[in-house]
Amino acid sequence: MNTLSELTFADLCKTEPRLGELYIKVHLLSQRHMNSSEVENTWYRDIKPAMVKLVGYNSEHLRKSASYDIAYQTLFNALSRENNG
């Protein structure tokens, strides 16, 4: 795996493949063309709770804050991209 400064979402998915599965779910949800309130509700109700089980302090393998930040940014941006652009 790369050093933390070079860490990518793909690296995280190699360690925790369920993150890749979650990304696919996020991508499919992003196709719904939700308003900003719906994006936030979906993020905090469905996506973030699933993400924190896979990356961050409570995860089994990816406990570094850099891993959490990369996963958060990648997944949230994927969810909001189609809905804000």
Secondary structure, 3 states (H helix, E strand, C coil): CCCHHHCCHHHHHHHCHHHHHHHHHHHHHHCCCCCHHHHHHHHHHHHHHHHHHHECCCCCCECCHHHHHHHHHHHHHHHHHHHHC
